[in-house]
Amino acid sequence: MYMFRTRKQARIEDDLVEIIQNALATRFGIEEIEAVIRAMRSGHASGLTSDGEGARFAREFARSCGVEFALPLNVACNALSIAARLVDLKPGDEIISNPITYIATAIYALRHDATVRFTETEPETLNVDESSIEALITPS
């Protein structure tokens, strides 16, 4: 798909590529960044389509991870929704999460009538304080 770009759009894209490349310089090169831009322009950026850059990315990413399949998604909310279904989250189930998170982390559990229990966090990293997890596990 060819898309006409104004000079301003081209400058913005060039600036964006430079910003992303500098931020991710140790992990990704210009080819990867350009592939993301092509996927966004193609209208097939999701791995849920059978053609386009999204499907190509899924195959290459799976191969690079040494697995058979990968499913790129456009937002983490979709990943949370799929994860809740894959683990068959149901009423009465519990999830344990870091309280420093996006609201969707809890929403998908609550949509399935599961209980959300929040851990303590480590002040230096704001990650889960692993020592607080065991106390949150409800005995079965």
N, C-alpha and C positions, 0 to 999 in steps of 0.2 A: 504494500500500500504506500503510495507516494503522498506525502503531506507537504504542502507549501509552507515554508517557514520565513517569517520576516527577519530582517537583520537583528532586531531586538530579541526575538525568540532564539535565534542562533547564538547571540552573545550570552543570553541567560543559560542556554543549554551548555555552552562551552564553559561558562563559569561554574555551573553545577558539576559538570564532569571533573573540573579541576579541584573543586572543593571535596567531592567524594573521593577522588583519586588520592588526594593528600591525606584525607582522614583514614583511608583504608590501604595506604601504600604498601604495607607489609603483607597484605593478604590478597589483594586484587589488583589487576592491571587494567589498562584502558580497554582491552578486549572485553573483559567481564562487564565493565561499566557500560560500554556501548551496547552489549547484549541486553542489559536491563532496559536501556532506552529504547532499543528496537522492540522489545517485548511490550513496553508500555504503548508505543505507537501502533503496534499491530492490532490491538484490540483483543489479543489472545494471551494476555499476561498470566492468566490463571492456568494451573496445571489441570484444570477440569475440562479443558478443551482438547481435542485430539490433534490439533494442528497448531502451527505458529511457534513463536519463540518460547512460550511457556512450556509446551511439550518438549521442545528441544532441550531447554534448560533442565527439566525434570530428568530426562534420560542422562544428560551429562553429569548432573549433580549426583544422581544415584550411582553412576559408574565411579565417580571420584570418591564416594563414601564406601564403595565396595558392597553396595546393596543392590537388590534387583529393581526396587521401585522408589520413587520420591514423589511427593505431591506438593508442589509449591502453592501457597495460598496467598491471597492478597492482604489479609489482615489476621492478627492473632486470634480475634474473636471466632473466626471460622475454624481455626485449629482447636480452640477450646471446645467448640460445639462438637466437632468430630471426635475429639478425645473423650468427651463425656459419653458419647454413644458407643465408642469402642470398648470402654471399660464397663459398659452397661450400668452407668450411674443411676441409682434408683432411690426412692424415698427411704430415709433412714440411714443411707450411706453417709460417710463423713469424708471431707477432704481437709487436709492441713495445708495452710498456705502462709506465706510471708504477708504481713499486713501492708507492707509497702509495695503495692501493686496497683494495677488498673482495675477498676470496678468490675470489668467483665470476668475477672478470675473468679469472683464470688457469684456473679449472676448466673453463670452456666451451671454451677452446682445447685443454686437455689431454684433454677428452672426445673430441676429434676427432684425437687424437695429433699435435697441432701443438706447436711449441716456443714457449715464452714467454721473451722477452728483456726485461729490465727496464732502463730508462734511468736516468741520473742525474737528480737533482731539483735545482731551484733552491732554495737554503736560505731565501730570503726568502718565496717563494710556495708552495713544495712542489709546484709544477707541473713538468712535464717540462722538463729542460734540453735545449732543441732541439739544442744543439751535440753532444750525446751520441748522437743518433739514427743518423747516417750510419755510425758505426763498428759499430753493431749489425746493420746490413743485411748479410746473407750474400750474397756475389756469386752470380749464377745461372750 
